[in-house]
Amino acid sequence: MGGAASRYAAVDLGAESGRVMVGTFDGERTPPREVPRFPCTPVHTGDGLQ
């Protein structure tokens, strides 16, 4: 492995939860690592849900 590795993130926002996958590209592969899931809770506003 020669130079510096590059990091990438993918975000998945679902109806009830979200998650982030992080991968570090070493020039050949990008093994993913899942960051802990988090809730996607709707916010009530005067105009409805956000």
C-alpha positions in Angstrom: 0.0 0.0 0.0 1.7 3.2 -1.2 0.0 6.6 -0.5 -2.6 7.8 1.8 -5.9 5.9 2.0 -9.2 7.7 1.0 -12.3 7.5 3.2 -15.9 7.4 1.8 -19.3 7.6 3.5 -22.7 6.4 2.3 -25.8 7.5 4.1 -29.1 5.6 4.1 -32.1 7.4 5.5 -35.1 5.2 5.9 -38.6 5.9 7.2 -37.8 5.0 10.8 -34.0 4.9 11.1 -30.9 5.9 9.3 -27.3 4.5 9.1 -24.0 5.5 7.8 -21.5 3.1 6.2 -17.8 4.2 6.2 -15.2 2.7 3.9 -11.5 3.3 3.6 -10.1 2.7 0.0 -6.6 1.4 0.2 -6.0 1.3 -3.6 -7.6 -2.1 -4.0 -10.6 -2.5 -1.7 -13.1 -0.6 0.3 -14.3 -2.8 3.3 -17.4 -1.1 4.8 -17.9 -0.5 8.4 -21.4 0.4 9.8 -21.7 3.4 12.2 -24.4 2.8 14.8 -28.0 3.3 13.5 -29.9 6.4 14.6 -33.7 7.1 14.7 -35.4 9.2 12.0 -38.2 10.8 13.9 -40.6 13.2 12.1 -40.8 16.7 13.4 -44.2 18.3 13.7 -44.3 21.9 12.4 -47.2 24.3 11.7 -47.2 23.1 8.1 -47.2 19.4 8.8 -44.3 16.9 9.2 -40.7 17.6 8.3 
